[in-house]
């Protein structure tokens, strides 16, 4: 049974989400603030975390929690579920490593569909054969079984969403992938600007390991392309 952690300071909302997710067959643990969540996560990580941004007296407690979780695991799916739905907050959340960012106005069917999509992506990586899992493009190596990416054998720490976007681009070098296609590959449903934010973050991570990295081309008006010369 998949274990989901909900970190939400409003008790009624927290328990409401818990009841719905348990009805869908998930094991759910809830936490009212960042310290209690971190205490539990230091012992055992969940299979997926849903976190609010404002947590009690910590206006940006969720952002801090996301950073801590991402430092503990590159592959743990993290979803922000919050009333703060400005572009600034959305970009901040994604830049900190979240895989998805949802408004609290989202319906329960929509939320459970997103959760199922994230879990399917993780399961897909472990269901393929070793030959299917390994993708090499010059200095780039992608191990889908372990959800690991490296550049010249230097590990690149990517979130689940970022991993599948890189996989989609590198799978067919030279082919332009539209933002819509990248959404489909990553199993996310967001606007174009959010995809742009993900790509910027991916480039930044590769360039931290290899400053000369320039393998993701922007094809204006169409999408992105992995450099076929690599």
Residue frames as a rotation matrix with the C-alpha (Angstrom) as fourth column:
UNK 1
0.580 0.815 0.000 0.00
0.815 -0.580 0.000 0.00
0.000 0.000 -1.000 0.00
UNK 2
-0.171 -0.635 0.753 1.40
0.579 -0.684 -0.444 3.39
0.797 0.360 0.485 -1.02
UNK 3
0.093 0.117 -0.989 2.11
0.960 -0.276 0.058 5.72
-0.266 -0.954 -0.138 1.89
UNK 4
0.029 0.018 0.999 1.22
0.534 -0.846 0.000 9.39
0.845 0.534 -0.034 1.50
UNK 5
-0.433 -0.186 -0.882 2.18
0.863 -0.368 -0.346 12.13
-0.260 -0.911 0.320 3.95
UNK 6
0.318 0.562 0.763 0.01
0.617 -0.734 0.283 15.25
0.719 0.381 -0.581 4.21
UNK 7
-0.557 -0.493 -0.668 1.53
0.819 -0.460 -0.343 18.32
-0.138 -0.738 0.660 5.87
UNK 8
-0.252 0.653 0.714 -1.30
0.304 -0.647 0.699 20.81
0.919 0.394 -0.036 6.41
UNK 9
-0.968 -0.248 -0.036 -1.91
0.115 -0.310 -0.944 23.08
0.223 -0.918 0.328 9.39
UNK 10
-0.382 0.901 0.206 -5.69
-0.917 -0.398 0.039 23.35
0.117 -0.174 0.978 9.05
UNK 11
-0.746 -0.016 0.665 -7.13
-0.352 0.858 -0.374 20.32
-0.565 -0.513 -0.646 10.83
UNK 12
0.263 0.948 0.176 -10.43
-0.262 0.246 -0.933 20.15
-0.928 0.200 0.313 8.96
UNK 13
0.569 -0.127 -0.813 -8.74
-0.822 -0.077 -0.564 20.29
0.009 0.989 -0.148 5.54
UNK 14
-0.503 -0.864 0.012 -6.06
-0.862 0.501 -0.081 17.82
0.064 -0.051 -0.997 6.65
UNK 15
-0.579 0.331 0.745 -8.59
-0.217 0.819 -0.532 15.25
-0.786 -0.469 -0.402 7.83
UNK 16
0.528 0.800 -0.285 -10.76
-0.457 -0.015 -0.890 15.75
-0.716 0.600 0.357 4.75
UNK 17
0.206 -0.562 -0.801 -7.86
-0.939 0.116 -0.323 14.94
0.274 0.819 -0.503 2.41
UNK 18
-0.734 -0.541 0.409 -6.90
-0.654 0.725 -0.216 12.00
-0.180 -0.426 -0.887 4.60
UNK 19
-0.097 0.793 0.602 -10.39
-0.258 0.564 -0.784 10.49
-0.961 -0.231 0.149 4.46
UNK 20
0.717 0.404 -0.568 -10.61
-0.611 -0.028 -0.791 10.81
-0.336 0.914 0.227 0.67
UNK 21
-0.027 -0.822 -0.569 -7.16
-0.929 0.231 -0.289 9.34
0.369 0.521 -0.770 0.02
UNK 22
-0.710 -0.160 0.686 -7.78
-0.511 0.788 -0.344 6.45
-0.485 -0.595 -0.641 2.40
UNK 23
0.343 0.907 0.244 -10.95
-0.329 0.359 -0.873 5.71
-0.880 0.219 0.422 0.45
UNK 24
0.724 -0.159 -0.671 -8.74
-0.672 0.053 -0.738 5.37
0.153 0.986 -0.068 -2.64
UNK 25
0.921 -0.256 -0.293 -6.61
0.260 0.965 -0.025 2.76
0.289 -0.053 0.956 -0.93
UNK 26
0.063 -0.946 0.319 -3.69
-0.024 -0.321 -0.947 4.85
0.998 0.052 -0.043 0.28
UNK 27
0.285 -0.121 -0.951 -2.10
0.950 0.167 0.264 4.73
0.127 -0.978 0.162 3.72
UNK 28
0.289 -0.060 0.956 -2.06
0.242 -0.961 -0.133 8.33
0.926 0.270 -0.263 4.95
UNK 29
-0.070 -0.341 -0.937 -0.08
0.994 -0.097 -0.039 9.99
-0.078 -0.935 0.346 7.71
UNK 30
0.564 0.351 0.748 -0.82
0.458 -0.886 0.070 13.63
0.687 0.303 -0.660 8.59
UNK 31
-0.317 -0.694 -0.647 1.27
0.947 -0.275 -0.169 16.36
-0.060 -0.666 0.744 10.20
UNK 32
0.701 0.692 -0.172 0.22
0.700 -0.714 -0.025 19.84
-0.140 -0.103 -0.985 11.34
UNK 33
0.839 -0.457 -0.295 3.61
-0.426 -0.890 0.164 21.55
-0.337 -0.013 -0.941 11.09
UNK 34
0.548 -0.696 -0.464 7.10
-0.538 0.132 -0.833 21.26
0.641 0.706 -0.302 9.66
UNK 35
-0.332 -0.765 0.553 8.94
-0.933 0.179 -0.312 20.11
0.140 -0.619 -0.773 12.83
UNK 36
0.102 0.415 0.904 6.60
-0.560 0.775 -0.292 17.17
-0.822 -0.476 0.311 13.46
UNK 37
0.952 0.225 -0.208 6.77
-0.289 0.440 -0.850 16.18
-0.100 0.869 0.484 9.79
UNK 38
0.277 -0.930 -0.241 10.57
-0.710 -0.029 -0.703 16.31
0.647 0.366 -0.669 9.73
UNK 39
-0.245 -0.324 0.914 10.75
-0.904 0.416 -0.095 14.24
-0.349 -0.850 -0.395 12.91
UNK 40
0.534 0.531 0.658 8.78
-0.239 0.842 -0.484 11.50
-0.811 0.101 0.576 11.17
UNK 41
0.949 -0.144 -0.281 10.59
-0.268 0.103 -0.958 11.84
0.167 0.984 0.059 7.82
UNK 42
0.047 -0.987 0.154 13.98
-0.971 -0.081 -0.225 11.49
0.235 -0.139 -0.962 9.48
UNK 43
-0.237 -0.044 0.971 12.86
-0.531 0.842 -0.092 8.03
-0.813 -0.538 -0.223 10.56
UNK 44
-0.451 0.153 0.879 11.08
0.634 0.748 0.196 6.98
-0.627 0.646 -0.435 7.37
UNK 45
-0.840 0.150 -0.522 10.18
-0.424 -0.782 0.457 8.79
-0.340 0.605 0.720 4.17
UNK 46
0.192 0.939 0.285 6.69
-0.219 0.324 -0.920 8.39
-0.957 0.114 0.268 2.67
UNK 47
-0.222 -0.181 0.958 6.13
0.823 0.492 0.284 7.27
-0.523 0.851 0.040 -0.93
UNK 48
-0.251 0.172 0.953 4.72
0.645 -0.704 0.297 10.73
0.721 0.689 0.066 -1.76
UNK 49
-0.564 0.021 -0.826 4.38
0.719 -0.479 -0.503 14.01
-0.406 -0.878 0.255 0.14
UNK 50
0.119 0.644 0.756 1.59
0.697 -0.597 0.398 16.60
0.707 0.479 -0.520 -0.15
UNK 51
-0.392 -0.376 -0.839 2.52
0.892 -0.380 -0.247 19.85
-0.226 -0.845 0.484 1.54
UNK 52
0.798 0.582 0.157 1.02
0.594 -0.803 -0.045 23.29
0.100 0.130 -0.986 2.10
UNK 53
0.008 -0.823 0.568 3.24
0.413 -0.514 -0.751 26.38
0.911 0.240 0.337 2.05
UNK 54
-0.206 -0.018 0.978 2.07
-0.710 -0.685 -0.162 28.25
0.673 -0.728 0.128 5.13
UNK 55
0.077 0.166 -0.983 2.44
0.418 0.890 0.182 25.97
0.905 -0.425 -0.001 8.13
UNK 56
0.427 0.156 -0.891 1.43
0.903 -0.120 0.412 27.51
-0.043 -0.980 -0.192 11.47
UNK 57
0.687 -0.214 -0.695 3.74
0.103 -0.917 0.385 30.38
-0.720 -0.336 -0.608 12.32
UNK 58
-0.452 -0.884 0.117 6.01
0.204 0.026 0.979 29.57
-0.868 0.466 0.169 9.39
UNK 59
0.302 0.621 -0.724 4.76
-0.539 -0.515 -0.666 31.55
-0.786 0.591 0.179 6.41
UNK 60
0.330 -0.277 -0.902 7.06
-0.891 0.225 -0.395 29.65
0.312 0.934 -0.173 4.06
UNK 61
-0.001 -0.331 0.944 7.36
-0.742 0.633 0.221 26.49
-0.670 -0.700 -0.246 6.13
UNK 62
0.773 0.372 0.513 6.30
0.026 0.791 -0.611 24.34
-0.633 0.486 0.602 3.18
UNK 63
0.807 -0.555 -0.201 9.07
-0.382 -0.232 -0.894 25.72
0.450 0.799 -0.399 1.01
UNK 64
-0.043 -0.843 0.536 11.60
-0.998 0.011 -0.062 24.92
0.046 -0.538 -0.842 3.74
UNK 65
0.218 0.209 0.953 10.15
-0.438 0.894 -0.096 21.44
-0.872 -0.396 0.287 4.10
UNK 66
0.989 0.150 -0.002 10.36
-0.059 0.376 -0.925 20.84
-0.138 0.915 0.380 0.34
UNK 67
0.404 -0.911 -0.083 14.05
-0.749 -0.277 -0.602 21.78
0.525 0.305 -0.794 0.36
UNK 68
-0.193 -0.474 0.859 14.74
-0.905 0.424 0.031 19.40
-0.379 -0.771 -0.511 3.23
UNK 69
0.533 0.476 0.699 12.84
-0.193 0.873 -0.447 16.55
-0.824 0.103 0.558 1.60
UNK 70
0.958 -0.174 -0.227 14.59
-0.215 0.085 -0.973 17.05
0.188 0.981 0.044 -1.71
UNK 71
0.059 -0.979 0.194 17.94
-0.947 -0.116 -0.298 16.95
0.315 -0.166 -0.935 0.06
UNK 72
-0.165 -0.051 0.985 16.90
-0.664 0.744 -0.072 13.59
-0.729 -0.666 -0.157 1.54
UNK 73
-0.156 0.188 0.970 15.59
0.503 0.860 -0.085 12.06
-0.850 0.475 -0.228 -1.70
UNK 74
-0.830 -0.180 -0.528 15.78
-0.337 -0.593 0.731 13.01
-0.445 0.785 0.431 -5.38
UNK 75
-0.876 0.427 -0.223 12.99
0.015 0.486 0.874 10.68
0.481 0.762 -0.432 -6.38
UNK 76
-0.615 0.699 -0.365 10.37
0.645 0.179 -0.743 11.27
-0.454 -0.693 -0.561 -3.70
UNK 77
-0.342 0.558 0.756 7.31
0.641 -0.449 0.622 12.78
0.687 0.698 -0.204 -5.46
UNK 78
-0.665 0.107 -0.739 6.39
0.571 -0.565 -0.595 16.11
-0.481 -0.818 0.314 -3.82
UNK 79
-0.212 0.683 0.699 3.18
0.736 -0.359 0.574 18.03
0.643 0.636 -0.426 -4.50
UNK 80
-0.989 0.055 -0.140 2.36
0.045 -0.778 -0.627 21.49
-0.143 -0.626 0.767 -3.20
UNK 81
-0.201 0.973 0.109 -1.34
0.786 0.094 0.611 21.82
0.584 0.209 -0.784 -2.40
UNK 82
-0.657 -0.257 -0.708 -1.95
0.653 -0.663 -0.365 25.40
-0.376 -0.703 0.604 -1.37
UNK 83
0.536 0.837 -0.107 -4.19
0.717 -0.519 -0.465 28.45
-0.445 0.172 -0.879 -1.57
UNK 84
0.193 -0.562 -0.804 -1.19
-0.284 -0.816 0.503 30.49
-0.939 0.131 -0.318 -2.70
UNK 85
0.365 0.088 0.927 -1.53
0.689 0.644 -0.333 30.16
-0.626 0.760 0.175 -6.45
UNK 86
0.724 -0.181 -0.665 0.43
-0.427 -0.875 -0.227 33.15
-0.541 0.448 -0.711 -7.77
UNK 87
0.854 -0.474 -0.215 2.97
-0.029 0.370 -0.929 32.63
0.520 0.799 0.302 -10.53
UNK 88
0.077 -0.872 0.483 5.72
-0.796 -0.346 -0.497 33.69
0.601 -0.346 -0.721 -8.12
UNK 89
0.089 -0.002 0.996 4.83
-0.859 0.505 0.077 31.02
-0.504 -0.863 0.043 -5.57
UNK 90
0.937 0.298 0.183 4.33
-0.162 0.833 -0.529 28.39
-0.310 0.466 0.829 -8.27
UNK 91
0.620 -0.769 -0.153 7.76
-0.213 0.022 -0.977 29.04
0.755 0.639 -0.150 -9.77
UNK 92
-0.074 -0.645 0.760 9.36
-0.963 -0.152 -0.223 29.10
0.260 -0.749 -0.610 -6.31
UNK 93
0.443 0.333 0.832 7.80
-0.647 0.761 0.040 25.75
-0.620 -0.557 0.553 -5.46
UNK 94
0.997 -0.062 0.034 8.96
0.067 0.685 -0.725 24.12
0.021 0.726 0.687 -8.67
UNK 95
0.390 -0.914 0.113 12.43
-0.450 -0.297 -0.843 25.60
0.804 0.278 -0.527 -8.38
UNK 96
-0.028 -0.381 0.924 12.73
-0.996 0.093 0.008 24.12
-0.089 -0.920 -0.382 -4.93
UNK 97
-0.873 -0.473 -0.117 12.16
-0.487 0.858 0.162 20.69
0.024 0.198 -0.980 -6.41
UNK 98
-0.187 0.874 0.449 8.43
-0.375 0.359 -0.855 20.01
-0.908 -0.328 0.260 -6.25
UNK 99
-0.862 -0.077 0.501 7.01
0.364 0.595 0.717 17.74
-0.353 0.800 -0.485 -8.95
UNK 100
-0.274 0.838 0.472 3.62
0.724 -0.143 0.674 19.40
0.633 0.527 -0.568 -9.06
UNK 101
-0.975 0.010 -0.221 1.87
0.132 -0.774 -0.619 22.50
-0.177 -0.633 0.754 -7.75
UNK 102
-0.427 0.897 0.113 -1.88
0.657 0.222 0.720 22.51
0.621 0.382 -0.684 -7.21
UNK 103
-0.619 0.364 0.696 -4.40
-0.559 -0.827 -0.065 25.00
0.552 -0.429 0.715 -5.90
UNK 104
-0.916 0.330 0.228 -6.64
-0.020 0.531 -0.847 23.93
-0.401 -0.781 -0.479 -3.04
UNK 105
-0.082 0.916 -0.393 -9.51
-0.803 -0.294 -0.518 24.63
-0.590 0.272 0.760 -5.39
UNK 106
-0.641 -0.205 -0.739 -8.59
-0.673 0.613 0.414 21.47
0.369 0.763 -0.531 -7.32
UNK 107
0.465 0.885 0.037 -11.25
-0.826 0.418 0.379 18.77
0.320 -0.207 0.925 -7.17
UNK 108
0.207 -0.356 0.911 -10.63
-0.629 0.665 0.403 15.48
-0.750 -0.656 -0.086 -5.41
UNK 109
0.835 0.078 0.545 -10.86
0.304 0.761 -0.573 13.49
-0.460 0.644 0.611 -8.70
UNK 110
0.806 -0.580 0.121 -8.23
-0.208 -0.468 -0.859 15.83
0.555 0.667 -0.498 -10.18
UNK 111
0.258 -0.727 0.636 -5.98
-0.966 -0.175 0.192 15.44
-0.029 -0.663 -0.748 -7.14
UNK 112
0.372 -0.096 0.923 -6.22
-0.294 0.931 0.215 11.65
-0.880 -0.351 0.318 -7.07
UNK 113
0.965 -0.048 0.258 -5.53
0.259 0.336 -0.906 11.52
-0.044 0.941 0.336 -10.82
UNK 114
0.559 -0.810 0.178 -2.32
-0.631 -0.555 -0.542 13.52
0.538 0.191 -0.821 -10.30
UNK 115
0.165 -0.477 0.863 -1.26
-0.858 0.362 0.364 11.20
-0.486 -0.801 -0.350 -7.50
UNK 116
0.682 0.162 0.713 -1.91
0.081 0.952 -0.294 8.13
-0.727 0.259 0.636 -9.62
UNK 117
0.936 -0.349 0.043 0.13
-0.013 -0.156 -0.988 9.63
0.352 0.924 -0.150 -12.48
UNK 118
0.283 -0.874 0.394 3.12
-0.922 -0.361 -0.138 10.25
0.263 -0.325 -0.909 -10.23
UNK 119
0.162 -0.185 0.969 2.99
-0.579 0.778 0.245 6.73
-0.799 -0.601 0.019 -8.84
UNK 120
0.915 0.199 0.352 2.65
0.151 0.639 -0.754 5.27
-0.375 0.743 0.554 -12.36
UNK 121
0.713 -0.697 -0.078 5.83
-0.478 -0.402 -0.781 7.05
0.513 0.594 -0.620 -13.43
UNK 122
-0.012 -0.736 0.677 7.78
-0.985 0.126 0.119 5.63
-0.173 -0.665 -0.726 -10.51
UNK 123
0.331 0.212 0.919 6.44
-0.249 0.959 -0.132 2.15
-0.910 -0.186 0.371 -11.14
UNK 124
0.993 0.034 -0.117 7.20
-0.121 0.154 -0.981 2.36
-0.015 0.987 0.157 -14.86
UNK 125
0.332 -0.943 -0.011 10.86
-0.882 -0.306 -0.359 2.92
0.335 0.128 -0.933 -14.11
UNK 126
-0.364 -0.491 0.792 11.08
-0.799 0.601 0.005 -0.30
-0.478 -0.631 -0.611 -12.13
UNK 127
0.452 0.653 0.608 8.98
-0.231 0.744 -0.627 -2.44
-0.862 0.143 0.487 -14.50
UNK 128
0.790 -0.168 -0.590 11.18
-0.604 -0.046 -0.796 -2.15
0.107 0.985 -0.138 -17.60
UNK 129
0.829 -0.557 -0.059 13.95
0.555 0.831 -0.035 -4.57
0.068 -0.004 0.998 -18.49
UNK 130
0.271 -0.799 -0.536 17.56
0.437 -0.394 0.808 -3.51
-0.858 -0.454 0.242 -17.82
UNK 131
-0.547 -0.496 0.674 18.16
0.812 -0.119 0.571 -2.96
-0.203 0.860 0.468 -21.56
UNK 132
0.202 0.726 0.657 15.15
0.760 -0.539 0.363 -0.66
0.618 0.426 -0.660 -21.80
UNK 133
0.794 0.197 -0.575 16.21
0.584 -0.510 0.632 1.18
-0.169 -0.837 -0.520 -18.70
UNK 134
0.023 -0.907 -0.420 19.65
0.504 -0.352 0.788 2.30
-0.863 -0.231 0.449 -19.82
UNK 135
0.854 0.232 0.466 19.96
0.519 -0.459 -0.722 5.25
0.047 0.858 -0.512 -22.21
UNK 136
0.045 -0.911 -0.410 23.34
0.593 -0.305 0.745 6.66
-0.804 -0.277 0.527 -23.23
UNK 137
0.843 0.151 0.517 23.90
0.505 -0.553 -0.663 9.81
0.185 0.820 -0.542 -25.29
UNK 138
0.188 -0.862 0.472 27.58
0.000 -0.480 -0.877 10.75
0.982 0.165 -0.090 -25.26
UNK 139
-0.802 -0.572 0.172 28.40
-0.136 -0.105 -0.985 11.98
0.582 -0.813 0.006 -21.75
UNK 140
-0.221 0.818 0.531 24.75
-0.968 -0.250 -0.017 11.56
0.118 -0.518 0.847 -20.73
UNK 141
-0.834 0.078 -0.547 23.62
0.080 0.997 0.020 8.35
0.547 -0.027 -0.837 -19.03
UNK 142
-0.207 0.843 0.497 20.04
-0.944 -0.305 0.125 7.74
0.257 -0.444 0.859 -17.91
UNK 143
-0.933 -0.012 -0.359 19.23
0.082 0.966 -0.246 4.74
0.350 -0.259 -0.900 -15.73
UNK 144
-0.256 0.932 0.257 15.44
-0.605 -0.361 0.710 4.60
0.754 0.026 0.656 -15.65
UNK 145
0.167 0.301 -0.939 15.45
0.433 0.833 0.344 1.65
0.886 -0.464 0.008 -13.26
UNK 146
-0.274 -0.367 -0.889 17.15
0.962 -0.107 -0.252 3.71
-0.003 -0.924 0.382 -10.59
UNK 147
0.781 0.559 0.278 15.80
0.591 -0.805 -0.045 7.03
0.199 0.200 -0.959 -11.90
UNK 148
0.333 -0.773 -0.540 19.35
0.345 -0.433 0.833 8.35
-0.878 -0.464 0.123 -12.03
UNK 149
0.928 -0.113 0.356 20.97
0.296 -0.359 -0.885 10.71
0.227 0.927 -0.300 -14.51
UNK 150
0.362 -0.859 -0.361 24.67
0.413 -0.200 0.888 11.43
-0.835 -0.471 0.283 -14.87
UNK 151
0.985 -0.174 -0.014 26.83
-0.104 -0.518 -0.849 13.63
0.141 0.837 -0.528 -17.07
UNK 152
0.128 -0.979 -0.160 30.40
-0.436 0.089 -0.896 12.42
0.891 0.185 -0.415 -17.57
UNK 153
-0.141 -0.067 -0.988 29.65
0.556 0.821 -0.135 10.12
0.819 -0.568 -0.079 -14.63
UNK 154
-0.992 -0.074 0.099 28.74
-0.032 -0.615 -0.788 13.08
0.119 -0.785 0.608 -12.41
UNK 155
-0.440 0.889 -0.128 25.28
0.896 0.425 -0.128 12.48
-0.059 -0.170 -0.984 -10.89
UNK 156
-0.837 0.330 0.436 22.65
-0.176 -0.917 0.358 15.09
0.518 0.223 0.826 -11.76
UNK 157
-0.827 0.528 -0.191 20.00
0.408 0.330 -0.851 15.37
-0.386 -0.783 -0.488 -9.07
UNK 158
-0.799 0.601 0.030 16.61
-0.320 -0.466 0.825 15.62
0.510 0.649 0.565 -10.78
UNK 159
-0.411 0.775 0.480 13.06
-0.666 0.103 -0.739 15.46
-0.622 -0.623 0.474 -9.48
UNK 160
-0.280 0.395 0.875 10.65
0.419 0.870 -0.259 12.87
-0.864 0.294 -0.409 -10.85
UNK 161
0.771 0.631 -0.088 9.17
0.238 -0.414 -0.879 15.38
-0.591 0.657 -0.469 -13.30
UNK 162
0.416 -0.698 -0.582 12.56
-0.803 -0.582 0.124 16.67
-0.426 0.416 -0.803 -14.40
UNK 163
-0.467 -0.602 0.648 13.82
-0.265 0.794 0.547 13.11
-0.844 0.084 -0.530 -14.87
UNK 164
0.040 0.554 0.831 11.04
0.658 0.612 -0.439 12.19
-0.752 0.564 -0.340 -17.31
UNK 165
0.881 0.214 -0.423 11.41
-0.122 -0.760 -0.639 15.46
-0.458 0.614 -0.643 -19.23
UNK 166
-0.027 -0.961 -0.276 15.14
-0.852 -0.122 0.510 14.80
-0.523 0.249 -0.815 -19.77
UNK 167
-0.472 -0.087 0.877 14.34
0.112 0.981 0.158 11.20
-0.875 0.173 -0.453 -20.70
UNK 168
0.542 0.777 0.321 11.77
0.479 0.029 -0.877 12.39
-0.691 0.629 -0.356 -23.27
UNK 169
0.754 -0.302 -0.584 14.21
-0.551 -0.773 -0.312 14.84
-0.357 0.557 -0.749 -24.85
UNK 170
-0.218 -0.976 0.016 17.25
-0.843 0.196 0.501 12.55
-0.492 0.096 -0.865 -24.92
UNK 171
0.057 0.304 0.951 15.31
0.085 0.948 -0.308 9.52
-0.995 0.098 0.028 -26.18
UNK 172
0.507 0.141 0.850 15.11
0.843 0.125 -0.523 11.06
-0.181 0.982 -0.056 -29.66
UNK 173
-0.210 -0.673 -0.709 18.03
0.409 -0.719 0.562 13.50
-0.888 -0.171 0.426 -30.14
UNK 174
-0.973 -0.229 0.040 17.39
0.145 -0.463 0.874 16.13
-0.182 0.856 0.483 -32.77
UNK 175
-0.351 0.919 0.178 13.61
0.707 0.136 0.694 15.80
0.613 0.370 -0.698 -32.56
UNK 176
-0.765 0.174 0.620 11.66
-0.394 -0.888 -0.237 18.79
0.510 -0.425 0.748 -31.33
UNK 177
-0.495 0.638 -0.590 9.39
0.813 0.580 -0.055 17.96
0.307 -0.507 -0.805 -28.40
UNK 178
-0.141 0.533 0.834 6.56
-0.025 -0.844 0.536 20.39
0.990 0.054 0.132 -27.82
UNK 179
-0.729 -0.065 0.682 5.64
-0.644 -0.273 -0.715 21.53
0.233 -0.960 0.157 -24.34
UNK 180
0.345 0.927 0.149 2.48
-0.938 0.334 0.093 19.46
0.036 -0.172 0.984 -24.62
UNK 181
0.527 -0.212 -0.823 4.51
-0.164 0.925 -0.343 16.34
0.834 0.315 0.453 -25.46
UNK 182
-0.611 -0.791 0.029 6.79
-0.129 0.063 -0.990 16.98
0.781 -0.609 -0.140 -22.50
UNK 183
-0.314 0.605 0.732 3.74
-0.949 -0.199 -0.243 17.27
-0.001 -0.771 0.637 -20.26
UNK 184
0.689 0.619 -0.378 2.50
-0.643 0.762 0.077 13.92
0.336 0.189 0.923 -21.55
UNK 185
0.112 -0.736 -0.667 5.87
0.038 0.674 -0.738 12.25
0.993 0.057 0.103 -20.98
UNK 186
-0.835 -0.494 0.242 6.12
-0.165 -0.195 -0.967 13.70
0.524 -0.848 0.082 -17.49
UNK 187
-0.258 0.847 -0.465 2.44
0.766 0.472 0.436 12.95
0.589 -0.243 -0.771 -16.76
UNK 188
-0.585 0.131 -0.800 1.79
0.546 -0.667 -0.508 16.49
-0.600 -0.734 0.319 -15.62
UNK 189
0.067 0.693 0.717 -0.87
0.935 -0.294 0.196 18.97
0.347 0.658 -0.668 -16.70
UNK 190
0.019 -0.200 -0.980 0.42
0.621 -0.766 0.168 22.50
-0.784 -0.612 0.110 -16.32
UNK 191
0.924 0.299 -0.239 0.68
0.030 -0.679 -0.733 25.69
-0.382 0.670 -0.636 -18.35
UNK 192
0.727 -0.647 0.227 3.51
0.407 0.141 -0.902 26.44
0.552 0.749 0.367 -20.77
UNK 193
0.386 -0.606 0.695 5.29
-0.608 -0.734 -0.303 28.78
0.694 -0.305 -0.652 -18.37
UNK 194
0.649 -0.131 0.749 5.59
-0.636 0.447 0.629 25.98
-0.417 -0.885 0.206 -15.82
UNK 195
0.856 -0.383 0.346 7.24
0.496 0.798 -0.343 23.72
-0.144 0.465 0.873 -18.40
UNK 196
0.538 -0.670 0.512 9.62
0.039 -0.587 -0.809 26.60
0.842 0.455 -0.289 -19.17
UNK 197
0.476 -0.332 0.814 10.47
-0.862 -0.359 0.358 26.83
0.173 -0.872 -0.457 -15.46
UNK 198
0.827 -0.165 0.538 11.19
-0.061 0.924 0.377 23.10
-0.559 -0.344 0.754 -15.34
UNK 199
0.749 -0.562 0.351 13.52
0.573 0.283 -0.769 23.34
0.333 0.777 0.534 -18.35
UNK 200
0.451 -0.587 0.672 15.39
-0.438 -0.802 -0.407 26.29
0.778 -0.111 -0.619 -16.82
UNK 201
0.577 -0.200 0.792 15.86
-0.770 0.190 0.609 24.32
-0.273 -0.961 -0.044 -13.63
UNK 202
0.878 -0.257 0.405 17.11
0.325 0.939 -0.108 21.26
-0.353 0.227 0.908 -15.56
UNK 203
0.614 -0.676 0.408 19.65
0.277 -0.300 -0.913 23.37
0.739 0.674 0.003 -17.47
UNK 204
0.451 -0.418 0.789 20.84
-0.756 -0.649 0.088 24.96
0.474 -0.636 -0.609 -14.22
UNK 205
0.743 -0.139 0.655 21.41
-0.409 0.679 0.609 21.56
-0.530 -0.720 0.448 -12.63
UNK 206
0.787 -0.491 0.375 23.42
0.617 0.631 -0.470 20.25
-0.006 0.601 0.799 -15.57
UNK 207
0.495 -0.613 0.615 25.46
0.061 -0.682 -0.729 23.46
0.867 0.399 -0.300 -15.74
UNK 208
0.710 -0.258 0.656 26.27
-0.705 -0.241 0.667 23.17
-0.014 -0.935 -0.353 -12.04
UNK 209
0.616 -0.471 0.631 28.07
0.126 0.850 0.511 19.93
-0.777 -0.235 0.584 -12.91
UNK 210
-0.232 -0.644 0.728 29.29
0.897 0.147 0.416 20.96
-0.375 0.750 0.544 -16.37
UNK 211
-0.096 0.205 -0.974 29.35
0.091 -0.973 -0.214 24.76
-0.991 -0.109 0.075 -17.02
UNK 212
-0.827 -0.277 -0.489 29.76
-0.428 -0.255 0.867 24.13
-0.365 0.926 0.092 -20.76
UNK 213
-0.581 0.647 0.494 26.48
0.596 0.751 -0.284 22.18
-0.555 0.129 -0.822 -20.92
UNK 214
-0.480 0.453 -0.751 24.38
-0.623 -0.779 -0.072 23.40
-0.617 0.433 0.657 -23.86
UNK 215
-0.993 -0.011 0.114 22.47
0.056 0.817 0.574 20.35
-0.099 0.576 -0.811 -25.08
UNK 216
-0.172 0.984 0.040 18.87
0.845 0.168 -0.508 21.49
-0.506 -0.054 -0.861 -24.66
UNK 217
-0.953 -0.157 0.258 17.95
0.286 -0.742 0.606 23.79
0.096 0.652 0.752 -27.53
UNK 218
-0.230 0.899 -0.372 14.94
0.172 -0.338 -0.925 26.08
-0.958 -0.277 -0.077 -27.38
UNK 219
-0.801 0.103 0.590 13.06
0.594 0.012 0.804 25.96
0.076 0.995 -0.071 -30.68
UNK 220
-0.854 0.415 -0.314 11.02
-0.192 -0.812 -0.551 29.14
-0.484 -0.410 0.773 -30.51
UNK 221
-0.228 0.893 -0.387 7.33
-0.970 -0.243 0.009 28.65
-0.086 0.378 0.922 -31.05
UNK 222
0.164 0.252 -0.954 7.69
-0.523 0.842 0.133 24.85
0.837 0.477 0.270 -31.06
UNK 223
0.981 0.185 -0.054 9.39
-0.059 0.556 0.829 23.47
0.183 -0.810 0.557 -27.95
UNK 224
0.365 -0.888 0.279 12.73
-0.800 -0.146 0.581 21.95
-0.476 -0.436 -0.764 -27.02
UNK 225
0.866 -0.178 -0.467 15.27
-0.221 0.702 -0.677 19.62
0.449 0.689 0.569 -28.62
UNK 226
0.652 -0.717 0.245 18.16
0.012 0.332 0.943 17.52
-0.758 -0.612 0.225 -27.32
UNK 227
0.267 -0.625 -0.733 21.29
-0.891 -0.450 0.059 18.30
-0.367 0.638 -0.677 -29.35
UNK 228
0.981 0.192 0.015 21.76
-0.167 0.886 -0.433 15.44
-0.096 0.423 0.901 -31.82
UNK 229
0.429 -0.892 -0.142 25.53
-0.370 -0.031 -0.928 16.04
0.824 0.451 -0.343 -31.96
UNK 230
0.002 -0.423 0.906 26.00
-1.000 -0.001 0.002 14.89
0.000 -0.906 -0.423 -28.38
